Amino acid sequence: MRAFVALELPEAFADEVAALSRRLAATCEGRFVPDENHHLTLAFLGEVDEAGARRAMDALDAACAGVGPVELTADGLGTFGRGRAATLWLGIRRSEGLALLARRLREELAARDLAFDEKDFLPHVTLARRARVPRGELGDLAFPLPDEARRVTLFRSVLEPDGARYKPLYTVTL
């Protein structure tokens, strides 16, 4: 199964991300992520079997032990890639708590011989894929107000013709 570990967005923050995404969809082309799929990935695992998923759950427990809620503060928009392959995202300021949680999770995954995407951690919420952002002003954008994330979840990603569907497999509350 294809899997990743992510911070779930708190309800108010998620609602404000969805509103920002709708506002951007009015001026940007692209395949916008459904509201229910917004999250902040801490580690992308790729393909794991059942035993690997159980080890990921153990890593999640160990990484989250003693960790409190994580501050989420919007930090502007950005893109990965260029042209029609660009991904549009909302940046999240790297707080000490967020960086610590991501580092601990990656250490615990590595200690259990679980492979994950080792790119530098860049906290963000993906808003659209195959995005084309027009040059110039995007108009008045209301960014989400600061909030705290309290749930870290191991998700299964099921790829379907109309996009990915995420199924929570295991959640730890901070």
DRENRO-977672 format. One record per residue (C-alpha): residue in three letters; x, y, z. Coordinates in steps of 0.1 Angstrom, whole numbers, plus 5000, padded with zeros to 4 digits. Each point is the difference from the previous one (the first is absolute). Layout:
REM DRENRO-977672
ALAXYZ;...
This chain:
REM DRENRO-977672
MET500050005000;ARG501150364994;ALA500350185033;PHE501150335017;VAL499950165034;ALA498450345004;LEU498850265024;GLU496250034997;LEU498950374997;PRO497850125029;GLU496550074989;ALA500150384999;PHE503450014983;ALA498849744975;ASP496950214992;GLU502150304994;VAL502449804978;ALA497049894980;ALA498750364996;LEU503550114988;SER500149714976;ARG496650104985;ARG501150364997;LEU503149894981;ALA498049774978;ALA498250304987;THR503350154986;CYS502349704995;GLU499649704978;GLY500849655013;ARG498749695017;PHE499150125034;VAL500349765030;PRO496649915015;ASP499550175034;GLU500049675019;ASN503449924986;HIS501850315015;HIS502849895024;LEU503650075009;THR502249714990;LEU502749915026;ALA501449694981;PHE499049844967;LEU500649635003;GLY499049874965;GLU499249644998;VAL499949805033;ASP498649665008;GLU497949915031;ALA503149945021;GLY501450334989;ALA496850185009;ARG500249855035;ARG503650125003;ALA498950354989;MET497350005027;ASP502749915026;ALA502150284986;LEU497150245003;ASP499449915036;ALA503750045009;ALA500450334981;CYS496950165015;ALA500649895036;GLY500150315022;VAL499450244971;GLY497350265004;PRO497950174974;VAL502050154970;GLU499650364990;LEU498850064965;THR500650354985;ALA499450074963;ASP503150134983;GLY499050104964;LEU499649814968;GLY502649814979;THR500449754972;PHE502049694992;GLY500849954964;ARG499350214969;GLY497650034972;ARG497049765000;ALA501749775025;ALA500150265029;THR498649935034;LEU498550295018;TRP500350005038;LEU499350205032;GLY503250035020;ILE500049935038;ARG502550185022;ARG502649755014;SER499550025037;GLU502349825025;GLY497249765009;LEU499249924963;ALA503749954991;LEU500549785031;LEU497049784992;ALA501149954964;ARG503649925011;ARG498949765027;LEU497649824976;ARG502749964973;GLU502549875026;GLU497449745013;LEU499149894965;ALA503749964991;ALA500649805033;ARG497349764988;ASP501649964965;LEU497150184983;ALA500950194969;PHE498550354995;ASP500650304977;GLU503150165015;LYS499650344984;ASP500550295024;PHE496850065020;LEU498150304985;PRO496750045020;HIS497250074976;VAL496449914991;THR499649914963;LEU497150204984;ALA500249914963;ARG501949784976;ARG500750094963;ALA499550365012;ARG500550304978;VAL500350315021;PRO499550334981;ARG502750265002;GLY499250305021;GLU497650055028;LEU497749725012;GLY497750245017;ASP499250025037;LEU500749675016;ALA499049915035;PHE502549765015;PRO499149765028;LEU500450145035;PRO502649825022;ASP498749695017;GLU501349675016;ALA500149664985;ARG499249725024;ARG499849694978;VAL502749814981;THR498749724977;LEU501449724979;PHE498050024968;ARG499649754971;SER499850184967;VAL497849834974;LEU500550144965;GLU496950024979;PRO499350154965;ASP498750325015;GLY502850045026;ALA501249855033;ARG497749895028;TYR501649995035;LYS499049755026;PRO501150045036;LEU501749695014;TYR501250115034;THR499950335019;VAL501950135030;THR498750315019;LEU502650255011;
